[in-house]
């Protein structure tokens, strides 16, 4: 390493788990936080959201945000409420998506706390949300934007740059130049050939690399998403069923609508009603129209995607869907069944074997989505068990994350090995298997850090 200054990296989240992305960089006493995400899934992980932040929020000067998904951005409202007064720096598309995601997250938490209090199934006499929609709206005032591929000053001689990561509109890799020491964060890497997004920019040389490992233990099936979806839709429609698709409102919902629109245009599936029951996904679809330079969907396909579905905006319209009969397709958030309107659709349609639930993305351990993917015959929702007799299908073609082979290929583009590669944002098995493959096949030093571990960047271990 080139610098004699004192730099350190501390893993405040996403170490040994796939959520809660938070990395604290300390440079001569100055603190920069890369990502500020929510822990999701298992209760012992979610409880970390309620614990005091490991350092005083007011001591952090800047938050650099890789992208808008809540496991990377969702703790920002709490950080601001509790004393953070610096800047949150993101790309323009990420800022727009955060303006949708963060207030919605606060609203859902308020609704869940209210519902728990009314139904009496919380162990707390007065359950409180982690933060409110108003907290989230106030935090948006801290966000400033910087363009891709342009260095900007973070302060105290530190420079940063956003590099395209694919994965999602606005998603970035982050390069930090700490007085000549290069610290590179992969963020969430997209696919080499993604339905919506352009591929991630190749890795350049770095002294220390922090790399995601979500799919570090597997390879995605090389199957066309339309070819995967068509027979499922055909058979469920033939039996008069309802297809419920839990989908992340940003990215996955748009990909699913694009696939269904193309299938309908070709006459490959019946023209059944499609409902997009997520106001946030509706607004996000509009943002996709305005950021054409970040994806490769044509204007005609964008229009088809936008006009395919009936948009469901109000709670009353959402409730009315549950009284309808099939066949029909409902796309609704959240993608891992952690909350949102989709839970009411699962409650309404999950017990009927004519229906189907299509899981469209990664299901973090401890979520209802992971339970379904594992074969659960009931789900705990709203204080009671809901039987699941509907057909459950884990779609394998729509992932927005690079798989192990794609990550390894991305690593090989670097001209030289980092002094250390730290693998985060993966379940323990995925991270450790990828660590072994990097050591054997790329011949780089790699390890999986511990939660709250602090690394001296002059002396990587």
C-alpha positions as a Markdown table, in Angstrom:
| # | Residue | x | y | z |
|---|---|---|---|---|
| 1 | Unk | 0.0 | 0.0 | 0.0 |
| 2 | Unk | 1.1 | 3.5 | -0.8 |
| 3 | Unk | -0.2 | 5.6 | 2.1 |
| 4 | Unk | 1.3 | 6.1 | 5.6 |
| 5 | Unk | -2.0 | 7.4 | 7.0 |
| 6 | Unk | -4.2 | 5.4 | 9.3 |
| 7 | Unk | -7.1 | 3.7 | 7.6 |
| 8 | Unk | -9.4 | 1.0 | 8.8 |
| 9 | Unk | -12.5 | -0.9 | 7.6 |
| 10 | Unk | -15.2 | -2.2 | 9.9 |
| 11 | Unk | -17.9 | -4.6 | 8.9 |
| 12 | Unk | -21.1 | -3.3 | 10.6 |
| 13 | Unk | -23.3 | -5.5 | 8.5 |
| 14 | Unk | -23.6 | -8.1 | 5.6 |
| 15 | Unk | -20.8 | -10.2 | 7.2 |
| 16 | Unk | -21.9 | -13.8 | 7.3 |
| 17 | Unk | -25.4 | -12.8 | 6.1 |
| 18 | Unk | -27.0 | -11.5 | 3.0 |
| 19 | Unk | -28.6 | -8.3 | 4.3 |
| 20 | Unk | -27.7 | -5.3 | 6.4 |
| 21 | Unk | -25.0 | -3.9 | 4.1 |
| 22 | Unk | -22.9 | -1.4 | 6.2 |
| 23 | Unk | -19.2 | -0.8 | 6.0 |
| 24 | Unk | -17.4 | 1.8 | 8.1 |
| 25 | Unk | -14.3 | 3.4 | 6.7 |
| 26 | Unk | -12.2 | 5.4 | 9.1 |
| 27 | Unk | -9.4 | 7.7 | 7.7 |
| 28 | Unk | -7.4 | 9.6 | 10.3 |
| 29 | Unk | -10.4 | 9.9 | 12.5 |
| 30 | Unk | -12.9 | 10.7 | 9.8 |
| 31 | Unk | -15.8 | 8.3 | 9.3 |
| 32 | Unk | -17.4 | 7.3 | 6.0 |
| 33 | Unk | -20.2 | 4.7 | 5.8 |
| 34 | Unk | -20.6 | 2.7 | 2.7 |
| 35 | Unk | -24.2 | 1.6 | 2.5 |
| 36 | Unk | -26.7 | 1.9 | 5.4 |
| 37 | Unk | -29.0 | -1.1 | 5.0 |
| 38 | Unk | -31.6 | -3.0 | 7.0 |
| 39 | Unk | -31.1 | -6.5 | 8.3 |
| 40 | Unk | -33.8 | -8.8 | 7.1 |
| 41 | Unk | -34.7 | -12.4 | 7.6 |
| 42 | Unk | -34.0 | -14.2 | 10.9 |
| 43 | Unk | -35.2 | -12.5 | 14.0 |
| 44 | Unk | -31.8 | -12.3 | 15.6 |
| 45 | Unk | -30.7 | -10.4 | 12.5 |
| 46 | Unk | -33.7 | -8.1 | 12.5 |
| 47 | Unk | -33.1 | -7.3 | 16.1 |
| 48 | Unk | -29.8 | -5.6 | 15.0 |
| 49 | Unk | -31.9 | -2.9 | 13.5 |
| 50 | Unk | -33.2 | -2.0 | 16.9 |
| 51 | Unk | -29.8 | -2.0 | 18.6 |
| 52 | Unk | -27.9 | 1.3 | 19.0 |
| 53 | Unk | -25.8 | 1.9 | 16.0 |
| 54 | Unk | -22.2 | 0.7 | 16.6 |
| 55 | Unk | -20.8 | 4.2 | 16.4 |
| 56 | Unk | -22.6 | 7.5 | 17.2 |
| 57 | Unk | -24.5 | 8.5 | 14.0 |
| 58 | Unk | -23.3 | 12.1 | 14.4 |
| 59 | Unk | -19.7 | 11.0 | 14.1 |
| 60 | Unk | -20.2 | 9.8 | 10.5 |
| 61 | Unk | -19.5 | 12.5 | 8.0 |
| 62 | Unk | -20.6 | 10.9 | 4.7 |
| 63 | Unk | -22.7 | 7.9 | 3.6 |
| 64 | Unk | -21.9 | 6.5 | 0.2 |
| 65 | Unk | -24.8 | 4.5 | -1.3 |
| 66 | Unk | -24.3 | 1.6 | -3.8 |
| 67 | Unk | -28.0 | 1.3 | -4.6 |
| 68 | Unk | -31.5 | 1.7 | -3.4 |
| 69 | Unk | -32.6 | -1.7 | -2.2 |
| 70 | Unk | -33.6 | -1.6 | 1.4 |
| 71 | Unk | -30.8 | -4.0 | 2.6 |
| 72 | Unk | -28.4 | -1.3 | 1.4 |
| 73 | Unk | -30.4 | 1.9 | 2.1 |
| 74 | Unk | -33.2 | 1.1 | 4.5 |
| 75 | Unk | -31.5 | 2.2 | 7.7 |
| 76 | Unk | -30.8 | 5.8 | 6.5 |
| 77 | Unk | -34.0 | 7.3 | 8.1 |
| 78 | Unk | -33.0 | 5.9 | 11.5 |
| 79 | Unk | -29.5 | 7.1 | 11.1 |
| 80 | Unk | -30.6 | 10.6 | 10.3 |
| 81 | Unk | -33.3 | 10.7 | 13.0 |
| 82 | Unk | -30.6 | 9.6 | 15.6 |
| 83 | Unk | -28.1 | 12.3 | 14.7 |
| 84 | Unk | -26.4 | 11.9 | 11.4 |
| 85 | Unk | -26.0 | 15.3 | 9.8 |
| 86 | Unk | -23.7 | 14.6 | 6.8 |
| 87 | Unk | -24.4 | 13.9 | 3.1 |
| 88 | Unk | -25.8 | 10.7 | 1.6 |
| 89 | Unk | -24.2 | 10.5 | -1.8 |
| 90 | Unk | -25.7 | 8.4 | -4.5 |
| 91 | Unk | -26.2 | 8.2 | -8.3 |
| 92 | Unk | -29.3 | 10.2 | -9.6 |
| 93 | Unk | -31.4 | 7.0 | -10.3 |
| 94 | Unk | -30.6 | 5.7 | -6.8 |
| 95 | Unk | -31.8 | 9.0 | -5.3 |
| 96 | Unk | -35.1 | 8.8 | -7.2 |
| 97 | Unk | -35.7 | 5.2 | -6.2 |
| 98 | Unk | -34.8 | 6.0 | -2.5 |
| 99 | Unk | -37.5 | 8.7 | -2.6 |
| 100 | Unk | -40.0 | 5.8 | -3.3 |
| 101 | Unk | -38.5 | 3.0 | -1.2 |
| 102 | Unk | -37.7 | 4.8 | 2.1 |
| 103 | Unk | -41.1 | 6.4 | 2.8 |
| 104 | Unk | -42.8 | 3.2 | 1.8 |
| 105 | Unk | -40.6 | 1.3 | 4.2 |
| 106 | Unk | -41.5 | 3.7 | 7.0 |
| 107 | Unk | -45.2 | 3.4 | 6.1 |
| 108 | Unk | -45.1 | -0.4 | 6.2 |
| 109 | Unk | -43.4 | -0.4 | 9.5 |
| 110 | Unk | -46.1 | 1.9 | 10.9 |
| 111 | Unk | -48.8 | -0.3 | 9.5 |
| 112 | Unk | -47.2 | -3.5 | 11.0 |
| 113 | Unk | -46.8 | -1.9 | 14.4 |
| 114 | Unk | -50.4 | -0.7 | 14.3 |
| 115 | Unk | -51.7 | -4.1 | 13.2 |
| 116 | Unk | -49.6 | -5.8 | 15.9 |
| 117 | Unk | -51.1 | -3.6 | 18.6 |
| 118 | Unk | -54.7 | -4.0 | 17.4 |
| 119 | Unk | -54.4 | -7.8 | 17.1 |
| 120 | Unk | -52.3 | -8.2 | 20.3 |
| 121 | Unk | -49.8 | -10.6 | 18.8 |
| 122 | Unk | -46.7 | -8.5 | 19.7 |
| 123 | Unk | -44.8 | -9.2 | 23.0 |
| 124 | Unk | -44.6 | -5.5 | 23.4 |
| 125 | Unk | -47.5 | -3.6 | 25.0 |
| 126 | Unk | -46.9 | -0.7 | 22.6 |
| 127 | Unk | -45.1 | -1.9 | 19.5 |
| 128 | Unk | -43.3 | 0.9 | 17.7 |
| 129 | Unk | -42.0 | 1.1 | 14.1 |
| 130 | Unk | -38.3 | 1.3 | 13.6 |
| 131 | Unk | -38.9 | 4.6 | 11.9 |
| 132 | Unk | -41.9 | 6.4 | 10.4 |
| 133 | Unk | -42.7 | 7.6 | 6.9 |
| 134 | Unk | -42.1 | 11.1 | 8.1 |
| 135 | Unk | -38.6 | 10.1 | 9.3 |
| 136 | Unk | -37.9 | 8.7 | 5.9 |
| 137 | Unk | -39.1 | 11.8 | 4.0 |
| 138 | Unk | -36.9 | 14.0 | 6.3 |
| 139 | Unk | -33.9 | 11.8 | 5.6 |
| 140 | Unk | -34.2 | 12.3 | 1.8 |
| 141 | Unk | -33.1 | 15.9 | 2.3 |
| 142 | Unk | -29.6 | 14.5 | 3.1 |
| 143 | Unk | -29.2 | 12.9 | -0.3 |
| 144 | Unk | -27.0 | 14.5 | -3.0 |
| 145 | Unk | -26.1 | 13.0 | -6.3 |
| 146 | Unk | -23.0 | 12.4 | -8.4 |
| 147 | Unk | -22.7 | 10.9 | -11.9 |
| 148 | Unk | -21.1 | 7.6 | -12.8 |
| 149 | Unk | -17.5 | 7.5 | -13.8 |
| 150 | Unk | -16.5 | 10.8 | -12.3 |
| 151 | Unk | -14.3 | 11.3 | -9.3 |
| 152 | Unk | -15.7 | 13.4 | -6.5 |
| 153 | Unk | -14.3 | 14.7 | -3.2 |
| 154 | Unk | -15.5 | 13.1 | 0.0 |
| 155 | Unk | -13.3 | 15.3 | 2.2 |
| 156 | Unk | -10.0 | 15.1 | 3.9 |
| 157 | Unk | -8.2 | 14.1 | 0.8 |
| 158 | Unk | -10.5 | 11.1 | 0.0 |
| 159 | Unk | -11.8 | 10.7 | -3.5 |
| 160 | Unk | -14.7 | 8.4 | -4.6 |
| 161 | Unk | -16.2 | 7.2 | -7.9 |
| 162 | Unk | -19.4 | 5.4 | -8.8 |
| 163 | Unk | -18.9 | 2.6 | -11.4 |
| 164 | Unk | -21.8 | 0.8 | -13.1 |
| 165 | Unk | -22.7 | -2.4 | -11.3 |
| 166 | Unk | -25.7 | -3.5 | -13.4 |
| 167 | Unk | -28.2 | -5.2 | -11.0 |
| 168 | Unk | -30.6 | -2.2 | -10.7 |
| 169 | Unk | -31.2 | 1.3 | -12.0 |
| 170 | Unk | -28.5 | 3.5 | -10.4 |
| 171 | Unk | -26.6 | 0.6 | -8.9 |
| 172 | Unk | -22.9 | 1.3 | -8.4 |
| 173 | Unk | -19.6 | -0.2 | -7.5 |
| 174 | Unk | -17.7 | 2.3 | -5.3 |
| 175 | Unk | -14.0 | 3.0 | -5.6 |
| 176 | Unk | -12.5 | 4.9 | -2.7 |
| 177 | Unk | -9.0 | 6.5 | -3.1 |
| 178 | Unk | -7.6 | 6.9 | 0.4 |
| 179 | Unk | -4.5 | 8.9 | -0.4 |
| 180 | Unk | -3.3 | 6.3 | -3.0 |
| 181 | Unk | -4.8 | 3.2 | -1.3 |
| 182 | Unk | -7.7 | 1.9 | -3.4 |
| 183 | Unk | -10.6 | 0.3 | -1.6 |
| 184 | Unk | -13.2 | -1.1 | -4.0 |
| 185 | Unk | -16.7 | -2.2 | -3.1 |
| 186 | Unk | -18.5 | -4.3 | -5.6 |
| 187 | Unk | -22.0 | -3.5 | -4.4 |
| 188 | Unk | -24.5 | -5.9 | -5.8 |
| 189 | Unk | -23.2 | -7.1 | -9.2 |
| 190 | Unk | -25.6 | -7.7 | -12.0 |
| 191 | Unk | -25.7 | -10.4 | -14.6 |
| 192 | Unk | -23.5 | -10.6 | -17.6 |
| 193 | Unk | -26.7 | -11.0 | -19.7 |
| 194 | Unk | -29.6 | -9.4 | -17.8 |
| 195 | Unk | -33.2 | -9.0 | -19.1 |
| 196 | Unk | -33.2 | -5.3 | -18.2 |
| 197 | Unk | -29.8 | -4.0 | -17.1 |
| 198 | Unk | -26.5 | -3.6 | -18.8 |
| 199 | Unk | -23.6 | -5.7 | -17.5 |
| 200 | Unk | -21.4 | -4.5 | -14.6 |
| 201 | Unk | -18.2 | -2.6 | -15.5 |
| 202 | Unk | -15.1 | -4.9 | -15.2 |
| 203 | Unk | -13.1 | -4.7 | -12.0 |
| 204 | Unk | -10.0 | -2.5 | -12.1 |
| 205 | Unk | -7.0 | -2.9 | -9.8 |
| 206 | Unk | -7.5 | -2.3 | -6.1 |
| 207 | Unk | -5.6 | -2.7 | -2.9 |
| 208 | Unk | -8.5 | -4.1 | -1.0 |
| 209 | Unk | -11.7 | -5.5 | -2.4 |
| 210 | Unk | -15.1 | -6.0 | -0.7 |
| 211 | Unk | -17.1 | -8.3 | -2.9 |
| 212 | Unk | -20.7 | -9.6 | -2.7 |
| 213 | Unk | -21.3 | -13.4 | -2.6 |
| 214 | Unk | -25.0 | -13.8 | -2.7 |
| 215 | Unk | -24.9 | -16.6 | -5.2 |
| 216 | Unk | -21.3 | -17.7 | -4.4 |
| 217 | Unk | -22.3 | -21.3 | -4.1 |
| 218 | Unk | -24.3 | -21.8 | -7.3 |
| 219 | Unk | -24.7 | -21.1 | -11.0 |
| 220 | Unk | -27.9 | -19.8 | -12.5 |
| 221 | Unk | -29.6 | -22.0 | -14.9 |
| 222 | Unk | -29.1 | -20.7 | -18.4 |
| 223 | Unk | -32.8 | -20.6 | -19.3 |
| 224 | Unk | -34.7 | -17.9 | -21.1 |
| 225 | Unk | -37.1 | -16.3 | -18.6 |
| 226 | Unk | -40.0 | -16.2 | -21.1 |
| 227 | Unk | -39.5 | -20.0 | -21.7 |
| 228 | Unk | -39.6 | -20.6 | -18.0 |
| 229 | Unk | -42.7 | -18.4 | -17.4 |
| 230 | Unk | -44.9 | -19.5 | -20.3 |
| 231 | Unk | -45.7 | -23.2 | -19.3 |
| 232 | Unk | -46.4 | -22.1 | -15.7 |
| 233 | Unk | -48.8 | -19.5 | -16.7 |
| 234 | Unk | -50.4 | -21.8 | -19.3 |
| 235 | Unk | -51.1 | -24.6 | -16.8 |
| 236 | Unk | -52.4 | -22.4 | -14.0 |
| 237 | Unk | -54.7 | -20.5 | -16.3 |
| 238 | Unk | -56.0 | -23.8 | -17.7 |
| 239 | Unk | -57.2 | -24.8 | -14.2 |
| 240 | Unk | -58.7 | -21.3 | -13.6 |
| 241 | Unk | -56.1 | -20.4 | -11.0 |
| 242 | Unk | -54.7 | -17.2 | -9.7 |
| 243 | Unk | -51.0 | -16.6 | -10.0 |
| 244 | Unk | -49.5 | -14.5 | -7.2 |
| 245 | Unk | -46.0 | -13.2 | -7.9 |
| 246 | Unk | -44.2 | -11.6 | -4.9 |
| 247 | Unk | -41.7 | -9.3 | -6.6 |
| 248 | Unk | -39.3 | -6.5 | -5.5 |
| 249 | Unk | -41.0 | -3.3 | -6.6 |
| 250 | Unk | -37.9 | -2.0 | -8.2 |
| 251 | Unk | -36.3 | -4.2 | -10.9 |
| 252 | Unk | -38.0 | -7.5 | -10.5 |
| 253 | Unk | -41.6 | -6.3 | -11.1 |
| 254 | Unk | -40.5 | -4.6 | -14.3 |
| 255 | Unk | -38.7 | -7.7 | -15.6 |
| 256 | Unk | -41.7 | -9.8 | -15.0 |
| 257 | Unk | -44.1 | -7.4 | -16.7 |
| 258 | Unk | -41.7 | -7.3 | -19.7 |
| 259 | Unk | -41.7 | -11.1 | -20.0 |
| 260 | Unk | -45.5 | -11.3 | -19.7 |
| 261 | Unk | -45.9 | -8.5 | -22.3 |
| 262 | Unk | -43.6 | -10.2 | -24.8 |
| 263 | Unk | -45.4 | -13.6 | -24.2 |
| 264 | Unk | -48.8 | -12.0 | -24.8 |
| 265 | Unk | -47.6 | -10.2 | -27.9 |
| 266 | Unk | -46.5 | -13.6 | -29.4 |
| 267 | Unk | -49.7 | -15.3 | -28.3 |
| 268 | Unk | -47.7 | -17.7 | -26.2 |
| 269 | Unk | -50.0 | -17.3 | -23.2 |
| 270 | Unk | -53.7 | -16.4 | -22.9 |
| 271 | Unk | -54.6 | -12.8 | -22.5 |
| 272 | Unk | -55.6 | -13.0 | -18.8 |
| 273 | Unk | -55.9 | -9.9 | -16.6 |
| 274 | Unk | -52.6 | -8.8 | -15.0 |
| 275 | Unk | -52.6 | -6.5 | -11.9 |
| 276 | Unk | -49.6 | -4.6 | -10.6 |
| 277 | Unk | -50.6 | -4.1 | -7.0 |
| 278 | Unk | -47.7 | -1.9 | -5.8 |
| 279 | Unk | -47.9 | 1.9 | -6.0 |
| 280 | Unk | -44.2 | 2.0 | -5.6 |
| 281 | Unk | -43.6 | -0.5 | -8.5 |
| 282 | Unk | -45.9 | 1.7 | -10.6 |
| 283 | Unk | -43.8 | 4.8 | -9.9 |
| 284 | Unk | -40.6 | 2.8 | -10.3 |
| 285 | Unk | -41.7 | 1.7 | -13.8 |
| 286 | Unk | -42.0 | 5.3 | -14.7 |
| 287 | Unk | -38.4 | 5.9 | -13.6 |
| 288 | Unk | -37.3 | 3.1 | -15.9 |
| 289 | Unk | -38.7 | 5.1 | -18.8 |
| 290 | Unk | -36.6 | 8.1 | -17.8 |
| 291 | Unk | -33.2 | 6.3 | -17.4 |
| 292 | Unk | -32.9 | 4.5 | -20.7 |
| 293 | Unk | -29.1 | 4.9 | -20.7 |
| 294 | Unk | -28.8 | 2.4 | -17.8 |
| 295 | Unk | -30.8 | -0.4 | -19.4 |
| 296 | Unk | -31.2 | -2.0 | -22.8 |
| 297 | Unk | -35.0 | -2.3 | -23.0 |
| 298 | Unk | -36.4 | -0.6 | -26.2 |
| 299 | Unk | -38.9 | 2.2 | -26.0 |
| 300 | Unk | -41.5 | -0.1 | -27.6 |
| 301 | Unk | -40.9 | -2.8 | -24.9 |
| 302 | Unk | -41.0 | -0.1 | -22.2 |
| 303 | Unk | -44.4 | 1.0 | -23.5 |
| 304 | Unk | -45.6 | -2.6 | -23.6 |
| 305 | Unk | -44.3 | -3.2 | -20.1 |
| 306 | Unk | -46.0 | 0.0 | -18.8 |
| 307 | Unk | -49.4 | -0.7 | -20.5 |
| 308 | Unk | -49.6 | -4.5 | -19.8 |
| 309 | Unk | -51.1 | -4.4 | -16.3 |
| 310 | Unk | -54.0 | -2.7 | -14.5 |
| 311 | Unk | -52.4 | -0.5 | -11.8 |
| 312 | Unk | -53.8 | -1.0 | -8.4 |
| 313 | Unk | -53.1 | 2.1 | -6.2 |
| 314 | Unk | -55.6 | 2.2 | -3.4 |
| 315 | Unk | -56.1 | -0.1 | -0.4 |
| 316 | Unk | -59.8 | -0.6 | -1.4 |
| 317 | Unk | -58.7 | -1.7 | -4.9 |
| 318 | Unk | -56.2 | -4.1 | -3.4 |
| 319 | Unk | -58.8 | -5.6 | -1.1 |
| 320 | Unk | -61.2 | -6.0 | -4.0 |
| 321 | Unk | -58.6 | -8.2 | -5.9 |
| 322 | Unk | -58.9 | -10.8 | -3.1 |
| 323 | Unk | -62.6 | -11.2 | -3.9 |
| 324 | Unk | -62.0 | -11.9 | -7.6 |
| 325 | Unk | -61.8 | -15.3 | -9.2 |
| 326 | Unk | -59.1 | -16.5 | -11.5 |
| 327 | Unk | -57.6 | -16.8 | -13.9 |
| 328 | Unk | -55.5 | -13.7 | -13.3 |
| 329 | Unk | -52.0 | -12.7 | -12.4 |
| 330 | Unk | -51.2 | -10.4 | -9.5 |
| 331 | Unk | -47.7 | -8.9 | -9.1 |
| 332 | Unk | -47.1 | -7.4 | -5.7 |
| 333 | Unk | -44.4 | -6.5 | -3.2 |
| 334 | Unk | -42.5 | -7.6 | -1.2 |
| 335 | Unk | -40.3 | -10.0 | -3.0 |
| 336 | Unk | -39.4 | -12.1 | 0.1 |
| 337 | Unk | -42.9 | -11.9 | 1.7 |
| 338 | Unk | -41.5 | -9.8 | 4.5 |
| 339 | Unk | -44.5 | -7.4 | 4.4 |
| 340 | Unk | -46.7 | -5.4 | 2.1 |
| 341 | Unk | -49.9 | -6.0 | 0.1 |
| 342 | Unk | -48.7 | -9.4 | -1.2 |
| 343 | Unk | -49.3 | -11.0 | 2.2 |
| 344 | Unk | -53.0 | -10.3 | 1.9 |
| 345 | Unk | -53.0 | -12.0 | -1.5 |
| 346 | Unk | -51.2 | -15.0 | -0.1 |
| 347 | Unk | -53.7 | -15.2 | 2.7 |
| 348 | Unk | -56.6 | -15.0 | 0.2 |
| 349 | Unk | -55.2 | -17.4 | -2.5 |
| 350 | Unk | -52.5 | -19.6 | -0.8 |
| 351 | Unk | -54.9 | -22.3 | 0.4 |
| 352 | Unk | -56.3 | -23.2 | -3.0 |
| 353 | Unk | -54.4 | -25.8 | -5.0 |
| 354 | Unk | -55.6 | -24.4 | -8.3 |
| 355 | Unk | -53.5 | -21.3 | -7.6 |
| 356 | Unk | -49.7 | -20.7 | -7.8 |
| 357 | Unk | -47.1 | -18.6 | -6.0 |
| 358 | Unk | -44.1 | -17.7 | -8.1 |
| 359 | Unk | -41.0 | -16.7 | -6.2 |
| 360 | Unk | -39.1 | -14.4 | -8.5 |
| 361 | Unk | -35.8 | -13.8 | -6.7 |
| 362 | Unk | -33.4 | -14.6 | -3.9 |
| 363 | Unk | -35.1 | -15.5 | -0.6 |
| 364 | Unk | -33.0 | -14.6 | 2.4 |
| 365 | Unk | -32.9 | -17.1 | 5.3 |
| 366 | Unk | -35.6 | -16.5 | 7.9 |
| 367 | Unk | -38.1 | -14.9 | 5.5 |
| 368 | Unk | -41.5 | -16.3 | 4.5 |
| 369 | Unk | -40.2 | -16.5 | 1.0 |
| 370 | Unk | -37.4 | -18.8 | 2.1 |
| 371 | Unk | -39.8 | -20.9 | 4.0 |
| 372 | Unk | -42.0 | -21.3 | 0.9 |
| 373 | Unk | -39.0 | -22.2 | -1.2 |
| 374 | Unk | -38.1 | -24.8 | 1.4 |
| 375 | Unk | -41.5 | -26.5 | 1.1 |
| 376 | Unk | -43.4 | -25.0 | 4.0 |
| 377 | Unk | -47.1 | -25.9 | 4.0 |
| 378 | Unk | -48.1 | -22.9 | 6.1 |
| 379 | Unk | -46.9 | -19.4 | 6.7 |
| 380 | Unk | -47.2 | -17.3 | 9.9 |
| 381 | Unk | -48.9 | -14.0 | 9.0 |
| 382 | Unk | -50.9 | -11.5 | 10.9 |
| 383 | Unk | -50.7 | -13.5 | 14.1 |
| 384 | Unk | -51.9 | -16.9 | 12.8 |
| 385 | Unk | -50.9 | -19.7 | 10.4 |
| 386 | Unk | -52.1 | -19.6 | 6.8 |
| 387 | Unk | -52.2 | -22.9 | 5.0 |
| 388 | Unk | -50.3 | -23.2 | 1.7 |
| 389 | Unk | -51.8 | -25.6 | -0.8 |
| 390 | Unk | -51.1 | -23.5 | -3.9 |
| 391 | Unk | -48.3 | -24.6 | -6.3 |
| 392 | Unk | -45.1 | -22.9 | -5.3 |
| 393 | Unk | -42.4 | -22.3 | -8.0 |
| 394 | Unk | -39.0 | -20.8 | -7.5 |
| 395 | Unk | -38.2 | -19.0 | -10.8 |
| 396 | Unk | -34.5 | -19.5 | -11.7 |
| 397 | Unk | -34.1 | -17.1 | -14.7 |
| 398 | Unk | -34.8 | -13.7 | -13.2 |
| 399 | Unk | -32.1 | -13.2 | -10.7 |
| 400 | Unk | -30.5 | -9.7 | -10.7 |
| 401 | Unk | -27.3 | -11.0 | -9.0 |
| 402 | Unk | -24.2 | -12.4 | -10.7 |
| 403 | Unk | -23.7 | -16.1 | -9.9 |
| 404 | Unk | -20.4 | -17.6 | -8.9 |
| 405 | Unk | -19.1 | -18.0 | -12.4 |
| 406 | Unk | -19.9 | -14.4 | -13.3 |
| 407 | Unk | -18.3 | -13.1 | -10.1 |
| 408 | Unk | -15.1 | -15.1 | -10.8 |
| 409 | Unk | -15.0 | -13.8 | -14.4 |
| 410 | Unk | -15.5 | -10.2 | -13.1 |
| 411 | Unk | -12.6 | -10.7 | -10.7 |
| 412 | Unk | -10.2 | -12.0 | -13.4 |
| 413 | Unk | -10.4 | -8.6 | -15.2 |
| 414 | Unk | -8.3 | -7.0 | -12.6 |
| 415 | Unk | -4.7 | -6.6 | -13.7 |
| 416 | Unk | -3.3 | -7.7 | -10.3 |
| 417 | Unk | -4.6 | -9.3 | -7.1 |
| 418 | Unk | -5.8 | -7.1 | -4.2 |
| 419 | Unk | -3.9 | -7.6 | -1.0 |
| 420 | Unk | -7.1 | -9.1 | 0.4 |
| 421 | Unk | -10.6 | -9.8 | -0.9 |
| 422 | Unk | -13.4 | -9.8 | 1.7 |
| 423 | Unk | -16.5 | -11.7 | 0.9 |
| 424 | Unk | -19.8 | -10.2 | 2.2 |
| 425 | Unk | -23.5 | -10.1 | 1.5 |
| 426 | Unk | -23.9 | -13.9 | 1.3 |
| 427 | Unk | -25.2 | -16.7 | 3.6 |
| 428 | Unk | -22.3 | -18.5 | 5.3 |
| 429 | Unk | -22.3 | -21.4 | 2.9 |
| 430 | Unk | -22.3 | -19.2 | -0.2 |
| 431 | Unk | -19.5 | -16.9 | 1.0 |
| 432 | Unk | -17.3 | -19.7 | 2.1 |
| 433 | Unk | -17.6 | -21.7 | -1.1 |
| 434 | Unk | -16.8 | -18.6 | -3.1 |
| 435 | Unk | -13.8 | -18.0 | -0.9 |
| 436 | Unk | -12.4 | -21.4 | -1.6 |
| 437 | Unk | -12.9 | -21.0 | -5.3 |
| 438 | Unk | -11.2 | -17.6 | -5.4 |
| 439 | Unk | -8.2 | -19.1 | -3.5 |
| 440 | Unk | -8.0 | -22.1 | -5.8 |
| 441 | Unk | -9.0 | -20.8 | -9.2 |
| 442 | Unk | -8.0 | -17.1 | -9.2 |
| 443 | Unk | -5.2 | -17.6 | -6.6 |
| 444 | Unk | -6.1 | -14.5 | -4.6 |
| 445 | Unk | -6.2 | -14.2 | -0.8 |
| 446 | Unk | -9.8 | -14.1 | 0.3 |
| 447 | Unk | -11.7 | -14.4 | 3.5 |
| 448 | Unk | -15.1 | -14.0 | 5.1 |
| 449 | Unk | -15.1 | -11.3 | 7.8 |
| 450 | Unk | -16.9 | -11.5 | 11.1 |
| 451 | Unk | -19.7 | -9.2 | 12.1 |
| 452 | Unk | -18.3 | -5.9 | 13.6 |
| 453 | Unk | -14.7 | -7.0 | 12.7 |
| 454 | Unk | -12.3 | -4.1 | 12.2 |
| 455 | Unk | -9.5 | -4.3 | 9.6 |
| 456 | Unk | -6.3 | -2.2 | 9.5 |
| 457 | Unk | -6.0 | -1.4 | 5.8 |
| 458 | Unk | -2.2 | -1.1 | 6.1 |
| 459 | Unk | -2.0 | -4.7 | 7.3 |
| 460 | Unk | -4.8 | -6.8 | 5.7 |
| 461 | Unk | -5.0 | -10.2 | 7.4 |
